[in-house]
């Protein structure tokens, strides 16, 4: 059996690709192969409103199950791809069946890093947060008064800590680096987010590593920190980043680095195979990056849909991100890679502020904390490649919209 388009993966990128193709009037045969047992759904609300019990799962689903049949999309759930044969242009799934393809898209996403079993990573009540199964397991463990350890002070860890506190857990967060958000944000952004978490009762311990998790009868009961401190625990949440799912691509002989390497048209080293979303390493400003964001998954998928439908327009990433913690919305436009200077501007609303990043005096990114105007202004400047007038930015009496004049 030959299918015009086989998509491996059932996340945001996979759904956005097929939905856009159908909206463009493309009628090719499409098969989606996903290891999950449910149709594609939104992931960001999983670790927030869904985990808090404020949103039912059916509201997270991209489309009702019937939509896929109506759109002539063959959605195969609980289906694991075991091998890609580039020469035969086929994929083999777990039951031994092979599907031939004309075009193959890898939207395999990423997998949370886990702690080694040697230090207790395999104990019961040690969790990661990525998919519906993770959220359901965490929801059962999130009981008021439970003692939780969050390992990792990036956005994943901070968001998990915020939800745990909201549910009434006692939360300790440890970060091995000398401050939270070390890899992804300035010290000013870290200072602001630390203060917010501490005001909500999270005990944050920086420059603190984990020696081991302690178990009894296979269940987590505590942790020994690198400084010898032992704390009693009921659960732990591991938020130490993710790894791109590249195993299939690498075994097939595609070029793989930190992710599956693609060009500006999303093509891999085999022109009939494309990769999109968290698993893809793509060109951006004379370097290669991997963008772990819903925004990139959607934008890149829709760009590929247009390419498959006949467009010759390359995908140009315009990075933006967001993180919701308590009643704080952190919005980020651009990438601050290699920044050498920052400027902090206070917002109009109490507690709002923005951190503006520069590299060699060129504006490259902004972190906006409860400051939508700063975020929108910064994003427009970056998207249009407009120069930023520092004198306007640094004058608290001037309106940010003047930057766009």
Buried (B, 14 or more C-beta within 10 A) or exposed (E): EEBBBBBBBBBBBBBBBBBBBBEBEBEBBBBBBBBBEBBBBBBBBBBBBBBBEEBEBEEBBBBEEEBBEEBEBBBEBEBEBEEBEBEEBBBBBEEEEEBBBEBBBBBBBBBBBBBEEEBBBBBEBBBBBBBBEBBEBBBEBBEEEBBBBBBBBBBBBBBBBBBBBBBEBBBBBBBBBEBBBBEBBBBBBBBBBBEBBEEBEBBBBBEBEBBBBBBEEEEBBBBBBEEEEEBEBBBBBBBBBBBBBBEBBEEBEBEBEEBBBBBBBBBBBBEEBBBBBBBBBBBBEEEBBBBBBBBBBBBBBBBBBBBBBEEEEEBEBBBBBBBBBBEBBBBBBBBBBEBEEBBBBEBEEEBBBBBBBBBEEEBBBBBBBBBEBBBBBBBBBBEEEEEBBBEBBEEEEEEBEEBBE
